[in-house]
Structure formats: structure tokens, C-alpha cells
């Protein structure tokens, strides 16, 4: 078992009204379009965690993570998870992480490059942790930097110093992360 932790892009934080669209911590949790290099490497039983994006005057925090149960194509995800299809929210944000239409073609709302590399390896999870309540989000903001420093045995003044874009994790690190998240979301 291995794990990965990666950073979301700047502004990807609920304090800015951003709705998590990839990963989606629903039933089931999924990762469908972002970090194709991670999705390609992940196997069943591995873990994927993410850190919120940078927002001025708010510390990024570990949003959550899930254990991978299955890898499917985006077209299979389109058929299985209609609620995860791309759609524009009232605030203008594009939500959803299924980047194909019903014919398996590139969805018009997905404006990212590299469609061919991003359409494979849609991750479907099982066990998951998602930091959602305002109290747990604030606690996560306070504790993320010390938790990352402890788990990766690396000091840093910013989470970026420890997890620049993406970082691989071993079983011991995964266990420490899931224990902290379980305590945080209970």
C-alpha cells in the first residue's frame, strides 16, 4: 500500500466559496480529472489525500483523503455517477469531475489541456475522511503544518515547503494521516 498527497490550485478553498469538485468526497469519493500522473500510478488499496489551495490570510489545510477501491474510465463514470458530471454552479464555478459527455468526448465545460491523459484512471474510493464542519476546518488549518512536519519528518514554515506539488507516502505515513483525520472528523 502506498499513498499520495497533493496540493489543490490557488483559491481551491471553501473560505472563498469554492465547492470541492475534484476530488469529490461523496458517496463514493472520487478523483476524476486532476493529477493524472497520480491516478495512473495508484492501485487498489492505495490512499489519496489533498491539501486546499492557497488563499490570502488562510492557512491551507488537509481537506481529506480516500482509499482507492477501483479505477474506471471517465465514460464508465459518466454512466455510473450522473451527479458527478460537469455542470456550472450559480456562482459560476464548474462542478463535477466527469470530463466526458455521453459519447466519451471532451466535455465543453472542461477547459484544461491534455484531455487524452486525463480521461483514463478515474478513481473510485471506499473508506474516506473529509473535513467539512467549520470547527474541524479551523482545527485542520491550525494542525496541518505540524502534522505534515511530523509525518514527513521535515520542518517547514509553509505546507508547500513539505508538499510542494505532490508527495508519495508509505504505510506508516498513511497510518498517521488517517489516524489524525479520523480524530479530526469524529
ZIUR-V861167 format. One line per field, one symbol per residue. ss: DSSP state (@ for helix, = for strand, . for the rest). Layout:
ss->???
This chain:
ss->..=====......@@@.......==...===....@@@@@@.....=====...=..=...===========.@@@@@@@.@@@=.==.....==..=.=.....=........@@@@...=========...@@@@@@@@@@@@@@@@@@@......@@@@...====.@@@@@@@@@@@@@@@.
